[in-house]
Amino acid sequence: MNLFTKWILKASGLANPDRWLVDAMGGGKVASGARVNEHTALQSTAVMACVRIISETVASLPLLMYQKQAEGGKSRAPNHPLYSVLHDIGNDEMTAYTLREVMQGHLCTWGNAYCDIERDENGRIVALWPLRPDKTIPQRNPITKKIEYLTIINGEQLILPFDKVMHIPGFGFDGLIGYSPIAMAREAIGLAMATEEYGARYFGNGAKPGGVLTHPKALKKESKDNMRDSWNEMHGGLDKQHRVAVLEEGVTYTQIGLAPEDSQFLETRQFQLNEIARIFRVPPHMIGDLSKATFSNIEQQSIDFVTHSIRPWLVRWEQTIKMRLLSPNERKRGLFAEHLVDAILRGDIKSRYEAYAVGRQNGWLSADDIRALENMNPLPDGQGEVYLVNGNMLPADQAGKGGDTGQ
């Protein structure tokens, strides 16, 4: 356990920390023999793919500031200081995309995202700086009873007050700190890493299982070592596979290792890929598994991905921004942040146009409304602001009544 881990556990009052927290601070070997922590887990292609697809999707969605209108509805608030920080430039060194991608990546691995809030002399937020989740932890001040954050910035140990940090916790039972998905699923991820290493070592051995060299006489340790080293030098590695072996002095070779097909290597790798996709709630086809994907179900799986995987993260972001970055007065005035998810929920062009036709014919979409959804400019001179009404439709209370007969 490193010095920071000892300091952070002591300072946070965690005399008997949960196993996941200790593992998250330093990592440890799992039953498969792999060492799993938030850094090593990314060496698993499935974990890396899941973390990237979620982080990049969340970061790519426009995050805008809005103002609720007195008559209902909402309007964008581009003049609010947070608008630029969340949408354009996160800080002097990061775009808003990079900032949010980094923080979402922290959420997917450590289960928590922290950033230091920079304000100008007037108290307005001008930048957000990500904090390392493995070097930051919340604690409750024993005197004030308020939450504060223990962290290390540029090698200096600091205690940051509650209003200086934006903390987005992931799933957890105390609401104070989120659980690390990597630590919670360390055995499943470790098995995936172990199967990858097994495959790499197998092919590094010339795609041949292990075996035993047997000599008819008893050999000294030095002779045994020489025989083994000579065999490995002659036959180990991909570039030396299929060489003909010449055995002398009655030496025999016996295979004892299992070939990958006998140990169900491919089936295990396939299962672990789906297991990791399940941890992150990512459809398998999004990380390269097309074994059960069809043209008819991929679109629905993509919608499910947005609904059940991405949307909960977006809600965490939006509610945390409202709680931690907006003042009580701003919240009272109806300011809030919201993501635009329409772009990734759009169906194929035929489905979209059919939906637009229904809205247009029934009077709740104008031509300009539709053009805006398709990222097109409005028609000139207000031509696209007209709403059509189906002439065959009447109010319900007039149904069945005859028209004017002129008598």
DAVENKA-V541120 format. One record per pair of residues at least 6 apart in sequence whose ideal C-beta (glycine too) atoms are under 6 Angstrom apart, sorted by sequence separation. I is the first residue (numbers start at 1). GAP is how many residues later the second one is. D is the distance in whole Angstrom. If there is no record, write none. Layout:
i=I gap=GAP d=D
i=I gap=GAP d=D
This chain:
i=29 gap=6 d=5
i=30 gap=6 d=5
i=41 gap=6 d=5
i=42 gap=6 d=5
i=68 gap=6 d=5
i=90 gap=6 d=5
i=107 gap=6 d=5
i=119 gap=6 d=6
i=120 gap=6 d=5
i=172 gap=6 d=4
i=359 gap=6 d=3
i=378 gap=6 d=5
i=106 gap=7 d=4
i=140 gap=7 d=6
i=141 gap=7 d=5
i=151 gap=7 d=5
i=171 gap=7 d=6
i=172 gap=7 d=5
i=277 gap=7 d=5
i=9 gap=8 d=6
i=27 gap=8 d=6
i=66 gap=8 d=4
i=67 gap=8 d=6
i=88 gap=8 d=5
i=117 gap=8 d=6
i=118 gap=8 d=6
i=169 gap=8 d=6
i=170 gap=8 d=3
i=171 gap=8 d=6
i=235 gap=8 d=6
i=285 gap=8 d=4
i=87 gap=9 d=6
i=90 gap=9 d=3
i=118 gap=9 d=4
i=138 gap=9 d=5
i=150 gap=9 d=6
i=169 gap=9 d=4
i=326 gap=9 d=6
i=27 gap=10 d=3
i=67 gap=10 d=5
i=86 gap=10 d=6
i=103 gap=10 d=4
i=274 gap=10 d=6
i=277 gap=10 d=6
i=368 gap=10 d=4
i=66 gap=11 d=6
i=138 gap=11 d=5
i=139 gap=11 d=6
i=148 gap=11 d=5
i=149 gap=11 d=4
i=64 gap=12 d=6
i=65 gap=12 d=4
i=367 gap=12 d=6
i=115 gap=13 d=4
i=116 gap=13 d=4
i=136 gap=13 d=6
i=137 gap=13 d=5
i=148 gap=13 d=6
i=285 gap=13 d=6
i=115 gap=14 d=6
i=213 gap=14 d=6
i=322 gap=14 d=5
i=356 gap=14 d=5
i=65 gap=15 d=5
i=115 gap=15 d=5
i=116 gap=15 d=6
i=136 gap=15 d=4
i=147 gap=15 d=5
i=135 gap=16 d=6
i=146 gap=16 d=6
i=149 gap=16 d=5
i=273 gap=16 d=6
i=321 gap=16 d=4
i=368 gap=16 d=3
i=65 gap=17 d=5
i=114 gap=17 d=4
i=135 gap=17 d=4
i=367 gap=17 d=4
i=368 gap=17 d=6
i=65 gap=18 d=4
i=283 gap=18 d=4
i=366 gap=18 d=6
i=318 gap=19 d=5
i=366 gap=19 d=6
i=5 gap=20 d=4
i=131 gap=20 d=6
i=318 gap=20 d=6
i=112 gap=21 d=5
i=366 gap=21 d=5
i=114 gap=22 d=5
i=283 gap=22 d=5
i=63 gap=23 d=5
i=110 gap=23 d=4
i=363 gap=24 d=5
i=1 gap=25 d=6
i=314 gap=25 d=5
i=363 gap=25 d=6
i=363 gap=26 d=5
i=103 gap=27 d=6
i=106 gap=27 d=5
i=281 gap=27 d=6
i=102 gap=28 d=5
i=281 gap=28 d=4
i=361 gap=29 d=6
i=205 gap=31 d=6
i=206 gap=31 d=6
i=206 gap=32 d=6
i=206 gap=34 d=6
i=207 gap=34 d=6
i=216 gap=34 d=4
i=206 gap=35 d=3
i=91 gap=36 d=4
i=215 gap=36 d=5
i=59 gap=38 d=5
i=90 gap=38 d=5
i=91 gap=38 d=5
i=138 gap=38 d=6
i=213 gap=38 d=6
i=214 gap=38 d=5
i=306 gap=38 d=6
i=138 gap=39 d=6
i=306 gap=39 d=6
i=213 gap=40 d=6
i=59 gap=41 d=4
i=59 gap=42 d=4
i=211 gap=42 d=5
i=212 gap=42 d=5
i=81 gap=43 d=4
i=82 gap=43 d=6
i=211 gap=43 d=6
i=81 gap=44 d=6
i=211 gap=44 d=5
i=212 gap=44 d=6
i=211 gap=45 d=6
i=55 gap=46 d=5
i=58 gap=46 d=5
i=209 gap=46 d=5
i=210 gap=46 d=6
i=117 gap=47 d=6
i=210 gap=47 d=4
i=209 gap=48 d=3
i=55 gap=49 d=4
i=117 gap=49 d=6
i=55 gap=50 d=4
i=209 gap=50 d=6
i=114 gap=51 d=6
i=115 gap=51 d=5
i=114 gap=53 d=5
i=51 gap=54 d=6
i=54 gap=54 d=5
i=113 gap=55 d=4
i=51 gap=57 d=5
i=112 gap=57 d=5
i=111 gap=59 d=4
i=107 gap=63 d=5
i=112 gap=66 d=5
i=111 gap=67 d=4
i=111 gap=68 d=5
i=111 gap=69 d=4
i=110 gap=70 d=5
i=38 gap=71 d=4
i=38 gap=72 d=6
i=109 gap=73 d=5
i=195 gap=73 d=5
i=195 gap=74 d=5
i=192 gap=80 d=4
i=191 gap=81 d=6
i=188 gap=87 d=5
i=185 gap=94 d=5
i=181 gap=98 d=6
i=12 gap=125 d=6
i=12 gap=127 d=4
i=8 gap=129 d=5
i=11 gap=139 d=5
i=41 gap=141 d=5
i=8 gap=142 d=6
i=38 gap=144 d=5
i=44 gap=145 d=6
i=46 gap=146 d=6
i=41 gap=148 d=5
i=44 gap=148 d=5
i=168 gap=148 d=5
i=44 gap=149 d=5
i=36 gap=150 d=4
i=168 gap=152 d=5
i=36 gap=153 d=5
i=36 gap=154 d=5
i=24 gap=156 d=5
i=30 gap=156 d=5
i=34 gap=156 d=4
i=30 gap=157 d=5
i=32 gap=158 d=4
i=166 gap=158 d=5
i=24 gap=159 d=5
i=32 gap=159 d=5
i=34 gap=159 d=4
i=20 gap=160 d=6
i=23 gap=160 d=5
i=30 gap=160 d=3
i=34 gap=160 d=5
i=32 gap=162 d=4
i=20 gap=163 d=4
i=125 gap=200 d=6
i=46 gap=227 d=5
i=47 gap=229 d=6
i=53 gap=229 d=6
i=46 gap=230 d=4
i=50 gap=230 d=4
i=50 gap=232 d=5
i=53 gap=233 d=5
i=49 gap=238 d=4
i=46 gap=241 d=6
i=57 gap=253 d=6
i=58 gap=255 d=6
i=68 gap=266 d=3
i=67 gap=267 d=6
i=67 gap=268 d=6
i=66 gap=270 d=6
i=65 gap=272 d=6
i=66 gap=272 d=6
i=63 gap=276 d=5
i=61 gap=278 d=5
i=62 gap=278 d=4
